[in-house]
Structures are given as structure tokens and as C-alpha cells.
Amino acid sequence: MKMENKNNSQVADEKEVFTVPDLVSVEFIAMIAATIVLILWSVSLDAPLKAIADPNWTENPAKAPWYFVGLQEVLVYFDPWIAGVVLPILIILGLSLIPYLDPNPKGVGEYNFKDRKLVVTVFLTGYFLWFLMIVIGQFFRGPNWQFYWMWEDWGVQKHADQALYNIPNILGVIFFAAYYGGGVYYARKKFGELFEKIGPVKFGISSFFTLTMIGILVKIVLRVFFNIKYIISTPYFSI
């Protein structure tokens, strides 16, 4: 038994290395290599600069740089103050709360998927959702910021807010209640062990952020495929 424990200890030690210099040195070399590639790439390509700005003519569609196009695309689905203020704050707050909402020690110091399947999946979903917004805004938004499929001609302009309609507010409230209530209930049934481990408060906060993130994707589907502009529309805010 002692011999077996000793061998297991040696195997465990072989899987672990020091952050300095083992990990830092590899990351430093990778950073230098990436910098060289970016420098050579930028020198070999011309910057895609356009004509000098003309105050008498506005480009249609006028798009932000690619890294802001995703935020510009969110403006299509929500009021400006929700898309430009509330959602970014929720993103930053949600990322800041991850260490407190997920105290699971498994996978710490390791890069793997098996020990953190749920957390990694949720994080990557939000990560790729942001890039999905960038892709839609960059490649699928034509004149007047209307949605164009890849086979549609941008020369044929669509009217703004063409065939869009709002869901009656009473139905919108019922939809939201069913979405968040049903989502939390399903998560409670599906991840009962996690609920017992982290408690109802942390579980509720985690469910809220996850459902809100998925809700943005739901809103995109409702807008693109069902021509629904807002689920709830009031003089003060529209969602």
C-alpha cells in the first residue's frame, strides 16, 4: 500500500509544473511569436481606409469598427439605454461574479473541459454569442441597417422596420414570467446537486445571468424569423 501511494504521488507530481518559469516562459515565447506575426501581417497589408468624410453624404450603412459592430447590432433589438448601458453592465458584472458564484475547486490550475463542463459551456456560449452579433452586424446588415441574407442584393433597399410588430404587453409580461420562471424551475430540476451545493441565492443569480444571455439569442430569433420588434413596449423602455 505504501508503495502504491508513493507511485500515485509521483504521478500526480509529474502532472504539475511551476507557474514560473515553466508556464510563463512558454506564454512569453508565444506572445513574441504572435507579435511578430501581427507586425509582418500589418506591414504586408494596406489599411482599409475609405474616402475622406463628407458632411453632405452619409455612408449607408454606417458601421462602427468591427469590435463595436456587435454592440451596434444589439441596438436593433433593445432600446439604446438597455443595449448600450444595461447589457454591458450586466456582462461586466456577470464576469466579475464568476469567482464568487462558482467556488468549485476542480480544474483550478488546469486547462480541461471535463471538470468544468457546465461553467465552460455557459462561458463559451456567451463568448461566441458576442462574435455572432459581430458577424451579423458586419456581414448581414445592409442599407438602412436592414437584415440581408447572403443571397440578397444590397442594391434593393428594404424599408425601415418593414413588417415588424410588437407583442401585446400583457402577453409580453406572461412570456417573460414564463421564460424566467420556467427557466429557473428547469435548471433547479436539471442541476439539483448544484443547487444544494451553492444555495438558492447564488443559484438564482447564476440562472438569471444565463437566461438573460440566452434571451438575447431568443430575441434575435424572434426579430429575424418572426418579425417581432419588441416583446414589451412602453414609453419608458422597450425590450
TIVONU-258419 format. One record per residue (C-alpha): x, y, z; residue number from 1; residue in one letter; chain. Coordinates in Angstrom, 3 decimals, decimal comma, always signed. Each point is the difference from the previous one (the first is absolute). Last residue first. Example, Ala and Ser with C-alpha at 12.3 -4.5 7.8 and 13.67 -1.06 7.14 Angstrom:
<recs>
{rec {+13,670 -1,060 +7,140} 2 's' 'A'}
{rec {-1,370 -3,440 +0,660} 1 'a' 'A'}
</recs>
This chain:
<recs>
{rec {-37,474 +45,062 -24,748} 239 'i' 'A'}
{rec {-1,368 +3,536 -0,064} 238 's' 'A'}
{rec {+0,450 +2,647 +2,668} 237 'f' 'A'}
{rec {-1,669 +3,135 +1,339} 236 'y' 'A'}
{rec {-2,881 +0,589 -2,414} 235 'p' 'A'}
{rec {-0,745 -3,750 +0,184} 234 't' 'A'}
{rec {+0,578 -2,970 -2,309} 233 's' 'A'}
{rec {+0,344 -3,589 +1,237} 232 'i' 'A'}
{rec {+0,876 -2,814 -2,413} 231 'i' 'A'}
{rec {+1,416 +2,448 -2,521} 230 'y' 'A'}
{rec {+0,708 -0,206 -3,721} 229 'k' 'A'}
{rec {-1,508 -3,367 -0,954} 228 'i' 'A'}
{rec {+0,618 -0,770 -3,673} 227 'n' 'A'}
{rec {-0,310 -3,785 +0,594} 226 'f' 'A'}
{rec {+3,277 -1,290 -1,495} 225 'f' 'A'}
{rec {+2,416 +2,894 +0,519} 224 'v' 'A'}
{rec {-1,568 +1,734 +3,006} 223 'r' 'A'}
{rec {-1,132 -3,070 +1,944} 222 'l' 'A'}
{rec {+3,308 -1,764 -0,677} 221 'v' 'A'}
{rec {+2,011 +3,018 +1,141} 220 'i' 'A'}
{rec {-2,122 +0,294 +3,166} 219 'k' 'A'}
{rec {+0,639 -3,671 +0,800} 218 'v' 'A'}
{rec {+3,755 +0,614 -0,363} 217 'l' 'A'}
{rec {-0,248 +2,915 +2,410} 216 'i' 'A'}
{rec {-2,044 -2,216 +2,327} 215 'g' 'A'}
{rec {+2,858 -2,518 +0,150} 214 'i' 'A'}
{rec {+2,121 +2,643 +1,735} 213 'm' 'A'}
{rec {-2,878 +0,999 +2,263} 212 't' 'A'}
{rec {-0,621 -3,657 +0,864} 211 'l' 'A'}
{rec {+3,644 -0,470 +1,000} 210 't' 'A'}
{rec {+0,095 +3,194 +2,057} 209 'f' 'A'}
{rec {-3,227 -0,853 +1,812} 208 'f' 'A'}
{rec {+0,971 -3,636 +0,573} 207 's' 'A'}
{rec {+3,298 +1,026 +1,614} 206 's' 'A'}
{rec {-1,821 +2,463 +2,271} 205 'i' 'A'}
{rec {-2,568 -2,641 +0,981} 204 'g' 'A'}
{rec {+2,675 -2,624 +0,703} 203 'f' 'A'}
{rec {+1,984 +2,451 +2,079} 202 'k' 'A'}
{rec {-3,079 +0,821 +2,076} 201 'v' 'A'}
{rec {-1,427 -3,542 +0,165} 200 'p' 'A'}
{rec {+3,132 -1,685 +1,391} 199 'g' 'A'}
{rec {+3,374 -0,920 -1,531} 198 'i' 'A'}
{rec {+0,008 -3,755 +0,666} 197 'k' 'A'}
{rec {-3,715 -0,760 +0,189} 196 'e' 'A'}
{rec {-0,648 +1,807 -3,275} 195 'f' 'A'}
{rec {+2,983 -1,737 -1,640} 194 'l' 'A'}
{rec {-1,475 -3,384 +0,957} 193 'e' 'A'}
{rec {-3,387 +1,009 -1,353} 192 'g' 'A'}
{rec {+1,414 +0,864 -3,400} 191 'f' 'A'}
{rec {-2,795 -1,130 -2,330} 190 'k' 'A'}
{rec {-2,891 +0,566 +2,391} 189 'k' 'A'}
{rec {+1,215 +3,429 +1,169} 188 'r' 'A'}
{rec {+0,999 +0,898 -3,561} 187 'a' 'A'}
{rec {-3,504 -0,859 -1,191} 186 'y' 'A'}
{rec {-1,574 +2,117 +2,750} 185 'y' 'A'}
{rec {+2,355 +2,909 -0,734} 184 'v' 'A'}
{rec {-0,852 -0,138 -3,699} 183 'g' 'A'}
{rec {-3,725 -0,379 +0,620} 182 'g' 'A'}
{rec {-0,042 +3,081 +2,194} 181 'g' 'A'}
{rec {+2,256 +2,008 -2,304} 180 'y' 'A'}
{rec {-1,815 -0,911 -3,214} 179 'y' 'A'}
{rec {-3,501 -0,305 +1,447} 178 'a' 'A'}
{rec {+0,227 +3,377 +1,720} 177 'a' 'A'}
{rec {+1,485 +1,587 -3,111} 176 'f' 'A'}
{rec {-2,680 -1,470 -2,267} 175 'f' 'A'}
{rec {-2,803 +0,997 +2,389} 174 'i' 'A'}
{rec {+1,348 +3,560 +0,029} 173 'v' 'A'}
{rec {+0,170 -0,030 -3,807} 172 'g' 'A'}
{rec {-3,551 -1,335 -0,253} 171 'l' 'A'}
{rec {-1,231 +2,899 +2,122} 170 'i' 'A'}
{rec {+2,142 +2,396 -2,028} 169 'n' 'A'}
{rec {-1,503 -0,990 -3,335} 168 'p' 'A'}
{rec {+2,835 -1,319 -2,242} 167 'i' 'A'}
{rec {+1,460 +2,698 -2,216} 166 'n' 'A'}
{rec {+0,045 +0,017 -3,803} 165 'y' 'A'}
{rec {+2,493 +0,083 -2,844} 164 'l' 'A'}
{rec {-1,065 -0,182 -3,654} 163 'a' 'A'}
{rec {+2,892 +2,233 -1,172} 162 'q' 'A'}
{rec {+1,662 +1,847 +2,844} 161 'd' 'A'}
{rec {+1,909 +2,149 -2,493} 160 'a' 'A'}
{rec {-0,909 -0,653 -3,614} 159 'h' 'A'}
{rec {+2,223 -2,382 -1,896} 158 'k' 'A'}
{rec {+2,446 +1,142 -2,626} 157 'q' 'A'}
{rec {+0,636 -2,123 -3,062} 156 'v' 'A'}
{rec {+3,647 +0,798 -0,717} 155 'g' 'A'}
{rec {+0,976 -2,111 +2,999} 154 'w' 'A'}
{rec {-0,894 -3,086 -2,029} 153 'd' 'A'}
{rec {-1,114 -3,062 +1,971} 152 'e' 'A'}
{rec {+1,904 -3,302 -0,122} 151 'w' 'A'}
{rec {+1,917 +0,644 +3,254} 150 'm' 'A'}
{rec {-3,205 +0,818 +1,847} 149 'w' 'A'}
{rec {-0,612 +3,676 +0,560} 148 'y' 'A'}
{rec {-1,159 +1,523 +3,286} 147 'f' 'A'}
{rec {-0,670 +3,734 -0,168} 146 'q' 'A'}
{rec {+2,487 +2,517 +1,347} 145 'w' 'A'}
{rec {-1,433 +2,700 -2,279} 144 'n' 'A'}
{rec {+2,091 -1,560 -2,766} 143 'p' 'A'}
{rec {+1,481 -3,419 +0,856} 142 'g' 'A'}
{rec {+0,513 -2,004 +3,179} 141 'r' 'A'}
{rec {+0,893 -3,669 -0,518} 140 'f' 'A'}
{rec {+3,804 +0,135 -0,231} 139 'f' 'A'}
{rec {+1,271 +2,315 +2,727} 138 'q' 'A'}
{rec {-2,991 +0,208 +2,319} 137 'g' 'A'}
{rec {-0,776 -3,710 -0,207} 136 'i' 'A'}
{rec {+3,661 -0,985 +0,409} 135 'v' 'A'}
{rec {+0,471 +2,333 +2,976} 134 'i' 'A'}
{rec {-3,160 -1,290 +1,703} 133 'm' 'A'}
{rec {+1,241 -3,556 -0,530} 132 'l' 'A'}
{rec {+3,312 +1,053 +1,566} 131 'f' 'A'}
{rec {-1,882 +0,975 +3,162} 130 'w' 'A'}
{rec {-1,939 -3,271 -0,078} 129 'l' 'A'}
{rec {+3,319 -1,873 -0,285} 128 'f' 'A'}
{rec {+1,147 +1,314 +3,368} 127 'y' 'A'}
{rec {-3,408 -0,423 +1,639} 126 'g' 'A'}
{rec {-0,163 -3,642 -1,063} 125 't' 'A'}
{rec {+3,665 -0,462 +0,958} 124 'l' 'A'}
{rec {-0,773 +1,122 +3,560} 123 'f' 'A'}
{rec {-3,060 -2,249 +0,325} 122 'v' 'A'}
{rec {+1,885 -3,022 -1,355} 121 't' 'A'}
{rec {+3,023 +0,644 +2,235} 120 'v' 'A'}
{rec {-2,219 +0,242 +3,079} 119 'v' 'A'}
{rec {-1,978 -3,150 -0,782} 118 'l' 'A'}
{rec {+2,944 -2,190 -0,994} 117 'k' 'A'}
{rec {+2,403 +1,079 +2,746} 116 'r' 'A'}
{rec {+1,926 -3,183 +0,907} 115 'd' 'A'}
{rec {-0,181 -1,585 -3,482} 114 'k' 'A'}
{rec {+1,008 +3,115 -1,925} 113 'f' 'A'}
{rec {+3,687 +0,329 +0,777} 112 'n' 'A'}
{rec {+2,674 +2,635 +0,526} 111 'y' 'A'}
{rec {+1,328 -0,544 +3,505} 110 'e' 'A'}
{rec {+0,956 +2,314 +2,858} 109 'g' 'A'}
{rec {-3,441 -0,350 +1,563} 108 'v' 'A'}
{rec {-1,870 -2,783 -1,816} 107 'g' 'A'}
{rec {-2,051 -0,982 +2,999} 106 'k' 'A'}
{rec {-0,096 +2,590 +2,786} 105 'p' 'A'}
{rec {-3,694 +0,852 -0,644} 104 'n' 'A'}
{rec {-0,592 +3,470 +1,453} 103 'p' 'A'}
{rec {-2,231 +0,986 -2,939} 102 'd' 'A'}
{rec {-2,235 +2,936 +0,979} 101 'l' 'A'}
{rec {+2,802 +1,921 +1,718} 100 'y' 'A'}
{rec {+2,662 -0,513 -2,686} 99 'p' 'A'}
{rec {-2,608 +0,682 -2,743} 98 'i' 'A'}
{rec {-1,255 +3,248 +1,555} 97 'l' 'A'}
{rec {+2,303 +2,292 -1,985} 96 's' 'A'}
{rec {-1,049 -1,595 -3,303} 95 'l' 'A'}
{rec {-3,664 +0,561 +0,865} 94 'g' 'A'}
{rec {+0,615 +3,605 +1,025} 93 'l' 'A'}
{rec {+1,842 +0,780 -3,236} 92 'i' 'A'}
{rec {-2,720 -1,617 -2,121} 91 'i' 'A'}
{rec {-2,799 +1,568 +2,061} 90 'l' 'A'}
{rec {+1,612 +3,428 -0,392} 89 'i' 'A'}
{rec {+0,286 -0,537 -3,768} 88 'p' 'A'}
{rec {-3,720 -0,999 -0,088} 87 'l' 'A'}
{rec {-1,243 +2,995 +2,013} 86 'v' 'A'}
{rec {+1,940 +2,781 -1,730} 85 'v' 'A'}
{rec {+0,119 -0,206 -3,797} 84 'g' 'A'}
{rec {-2,703 -2,571 -0,717} 83 'a' 'A'}
{rec {-2,335 +1,065 +2,818} 82 'i' 'A'}
{rec {+0,620 +3,732 -0,486} 81 'w' 'A'}
{rec {-0,354 -0,351 -3,777} 80 'p' 'A'}
{rec {-3,321 -1,878 +0,228} 79 'd' 'A'}
{rec {+0,310 -3,646 -0,979} 78 'f' 'A'}
{rec {+0,201 -2,272 -3,048} 77 'y' 'A'}
{rec {+1,676 +2,165 -2,621} 76 'v' 'A'}
{rec {+2,322 +1,624 +2,553} 75 'l' 'A'}
{rec {+1,583 -3,444 +0,507} 74 'v' 'A'}
{rec {+1,466 +0,327 -3,514} 73 'e' 'A'}
{rec {+1,929 +3,132 +0,988} 72 'q' 'A'}
{rec {+1,466 -1,910 +2,945} 71 'l' 'A'}
{rec {+1,133 -2,756 -2,384} 70 'g' 'A'}
{rec {+1,339 +2,608 -2,446} 69 'v' 'A'}
{rec {+2,283 +1,361 +2,700} 68 'f' 'A'}
{rec {+2,964 -2,358 -0,640} 67 'y' 'A'}
{rec {-0,612 +0,250 -3,737} 66 'w' 'A'}
{rec {+0,427 +3,780 -0,072} 65 'p' 'A'}
{rec {-3,375 +1,769 -0,053} 64 'a' 'A'}
{rec {-2,255 -0,236 -3,012} 63 'k' 'A'}
{rec {-1,757 +2,609 -2,125} 62 'a' 'A'}
{rec {-2,314 -1,901 -2,339} 61 'p' 'A'}
{rec {-0,381 +2,142 -2,011} 60 'n' 'A'}
{rec {+2,872 +2,498 +0,036} 59 'e' 'A'}
{rec {-1,050 +3,533 +0,753} 58 't' 'A'}
{rec {+0,430 +2,734 -2,596} 57 'w' 'A'}
{rec {+0,086 +3,776 +0,402} 56 'n' 'A'}
{rec {+2,425 -0,081 +2,943} 55 'p' 'A'}
{rec {+2,496 -1,938 -2,174} 54 'd' 'A'}
{rec {+2,544 -2,107 +1,863} 53 'a' 'A'}
{rec {+3,158 -0,655 -1,984} 52 'i' 'A'}
{rec {-0,231 -3,211 -2,001} 51 'a' 'A'}
{rec {+0,516 -3,402 +1,548} 50 'k' 'A'}
{rec {+2,927 -1,593 +1,813} 49 'l' 'A'}
{rec {+0,420 -3,767 -0,227} 48 'p' 'A'}
{rec {+3,585 +0,079 +1,339} 47 'a' 'A'}
{rec {+2,339 -1,479 -2,587} 46 'd' 'A'}
{rec {+1,379 -3,447 +0,733} 45 'l' 'A'}
{rec {+3,622 -1,222 +0,130} 44 's' 'A'}
{rec {+1,049 +2,166 +2,933} 43 'v' 'A'}
{rec {-3,037 -1,014 +2,090} 42 's' 'A'}
{rec {+0,626 -3,706 -0,607} 41 'w' 'A'}
{rec {+3,710 +0,238 +0,803} 40 'l' 'A'}
{rec {-0,764 +1,869 +3,241} 39 'i' 'A'}
{rec {-2,822 -2,384 +0,967} 38 'l' 'A'}
{rec {+2,195 -3,072 -0,592} 37 'v' 'A'}
{rec {+2,857 +1,506 +2,029} 36 'i' 'A'}
{rec {-2,358 +0,843 +2,878} 35 't' 'A'}
{rec {-1,455 -3,539 -0,003} 34 'a' 'A'}
{rec {+3,509 -1,498 +0,190} 33 'a' 'A'}
{rec {+0,981 +2,334 +2,862} 32 'i' 'A'}
{rec {-3,187 -0,860 +1,911} 31 'm' 'A'}
{rec {+0,553 -3,741 -0,533} 30 'a' 'A'}
{rec {+3,553 +0,323 +1,360} 29 'i' 'A'}
{rec {-1,312 +1,838 +3,059} 28 'f' 'A'}
{rec {-2,761 -2,581 +0,530} 27 'e' 'A'}
{rec {+2,537 -2,820 -0,087} 26 'v' 'A'}
{rec {+2,278 +1,824 +2,461} 25 's' 'A'}
{rec {-2,909 +0,803 +2,307} 24 'v' 'A'}
{rec {-1,126 -3,631 +0,216} 23 'l' 'A'}
{rec {+3,306 -1,639 +0,969} 22 'd' 'A'}
{rec {+1,785 +2,942 +1,692} 21 'p' 'A'}
{rec {-1,951 +0,805 +2,082} 20 'v' 'A'}
{rec {-3,441 -1,657 +0,066} 19 't' 'A'}
{rec {+1,600 -3,103 +1,444} 18 'f' 'A'}
{rec {-0,959 -3,366 -1,473} 17 'v' 'A'}
{rec {-2,564 -2,652 +0,888} 16 'e' 'A'}
{rec {-0,753 -3,254 -1,811} 15 'k' 'A'}
{rec {+3,279 -1,630 +1,130} 14 'e' 'A'}
{rec {-0,898 +0,681 +3,632} 13 'd' 'A'}
{rec {-3,234 -1,983 -0,343} 12 'a' 'A'}
{rec {+1,879 -2,960 -1,479} 11 'v' 'A'}
{rec {+2,551 +0,115 +2,832} 10 'q' 'A'}
{rec {-2,769 +0,077 +2,592} 9 's' 'A'}
{rec {-1,689 -2,993 -1,612} 8 'n' 'A'}
{rec {+3,288 -1,904 +0,095} 7 'n' 'A'}
{rec {+0,463 +0,794 +3,684} 6 'k' 'A'}
{rec {-3,534 -1,067 +0,796} 5 'n' 'A'}
{rec {+0,592 -3,329 -1,745} 4 'e' 'A'}
{rec {+3,267 -0,585 +1,867} 3 'm' 'A'}
{rec {-1,686 +0,782 +3,293} 2 'k' 'A'}
{rec {-2,804 -2,425 -0,814} 1 'm' 'A'}
</recs>
